[in-house]
């Protein structure tokens, strides 16, 4: 793709392969937001099944992490759309390592003997003492789902020539969250929950995550537009190597 600059917006369309080590003004901030939301979703919502009574549908079970985790996919879409697959890949690996470190530290701290006068060990274990199986499932599902999401997003941008942003944000979420849910819930809860509940929560969470992405489309448009204008770039992955097994840009 040849580099072109819109006279109206001042945004340069550029192939990701031509970026080199060009510094991005807001990339670090977006990466930090991505990792923070990812960690919060695992600490606050992991393992809890909530239930709400909806007017038409009735009682509706869903994983509480749905309130936070989809935001990491929204930011993942923003990263790929604005900065390209390679930089999104670096953020995914940063999130992966952060989750591993959080799991390790939680295991160590929970295992430390509490002071006899401190009465909150049981509550602390309930919050931070996650079952290794759930931690493993969460990390693997995140890794696979985020890379699928970023890959679909990047490829669709080239196919659509940068048009119809909503099609690739929602489309990438359908595939990315589908892979995430399909890996996480069976790995984490099969044999622990009733099979019917595993399937129900897996499907409903997938649908809710996609719905969340659709509802947040105006926000995604606003953030993407702001960052592209501030960075002065619109990055396309026409000649990108899509292997997930590297962190270089």
Buried (B, 14 or more C-beta within 10 A) or exposed (E): BEEEBEEEEEBBBBBBBBBEEEEBEEBEEBBEBBBBBBBBBBBBBBBEBEEEEEEEEEEEEBBBBBBBBBBBBBBBBBBBBBBBBBBBBBBBBBBBEBBEEBBEEBBEEBEEEEEEEEEEBEEBBEEBBBEEBBBBBBBBBBBBBBBBBBBBBBBBBBEEEBEEBEEBBBBBBBBBBBBBBBBBBBBBBBEEBEEEBBBBBBBBBBBBBBBBBEEBBEEBEEBBBEBBEEBEBBBBBBEBEEEBEEEEB
